[in-house]
Amino acid sequence: MCGRFTLTAKPHRLREHFGLSAVPDDLVPRYNIAPSQPVLVIPNRTQRVLRPARWGLIPHWATAASAGNRMINARADTLATRPVFRTALERRRCLIPADGFYEWKGAGTRQRAPFYVRRRDGEPFALAALWDVWRPRDAEPVASCTIITTDPNDLVAELHDRMPVILAPDAYDAWLDPSPLHPDALLPVLVPCPSEWLEAYPVSSAVNSADRDEPACIAREPLPKP
């Protein structure tokens, strides 16, 4: 799964990497983005721009915003068969800019150790995602999104049995095509990225609290003792 991630890249790096037409100069670094919080997405529209969205997909037909609490992630292997995701896959795709994500190693009664996973070259990357807009009767519309997950590559498999889909840059154009696309044209890119793209290192338990959004969350810690 993907339950926390970061976006700390400077605006000019995001503009260059994603080919954005504009980027706000006042972006604030985010070191611990958690579900239900606002994130930035690049929707499949004619212009490539950053838009705010709530993390946790609220389908347009939902009766309450709480529906999004159950849909922070969407499995790549069931997107084409689950009605809640199939139409979004065909028509409402987006990229979520990020530069790292967290996974926790360990299970059972043992305290799980958090690890930070990022690109070895320090560059930002794109998480494959879907978006929708929920329009409640007596409130403003709410844009929301879900992150697509897949099987882990060899590096992430040491930490978890799922990982977010990190798209290769040459897949951005197809994923952001504003035209409706059949799932058969999209599913082949929803695979684990190569292990050699990434590195993982232990971090402190500061990241366990969604209220902690600070550089300490990504600070390298000694390896946990066996």
LINVEN-V579603 format. One record per backbone hydrogen bond with DSSP energy under -1.0 kcal/mol. CO is the residue of the C=O (numbers start at 0). NH is the residue of the N-H. Records with the same first field share a line. If there is no record, write none. Layout:
CO: NH, NH
This chain:
3: 101
4: 32
5: 98
6: 29
9: 13
10: 14
11: 15
12: 16
13: 17
14: 18, 19
29: 6
32: 4
33: 36
36: 54
38: 52
40: 50
41: 94
42: 44
46: 48
47: 20
50: 40
52: 38
53: 144
54: 35
58: 61
63: 66
64: 67
65: 68
66: 69
67: 70
70: 56
71: 146
73: 148
74: 77
77: 81
81: 84, 85
84: 88
85: 89
86: 90
87: 91
89: 180
91: 130
92: 43
93: 128
94: 41
95: 126
97: 124
99: 5
100: 116
102: 114
104: 112
112: 104
113: 202
114: 102
115: 200
116: 100
117: 198
118: 121
124: 97
125: 166
126: 95
127: 147
128: 93
129: 145
131: 143
133: 141
141: 133
142: 53
143: 131
144: 55
145: 129
146: 73
147: 164
148: 75
149: 162
152: 156
154: 157
155: 158, 159
162: 149
164: 127
167: 170
168: 171
170: 174
171: 175
173: 176
181: 184
182: 185, 186
185: 188
186: 189
188: 190
193: 196
194: 197
196: 119
198: 117
200: 115
201: 220
203: 206
204: 207
205: 208
208: 211
213: 216
214: 217
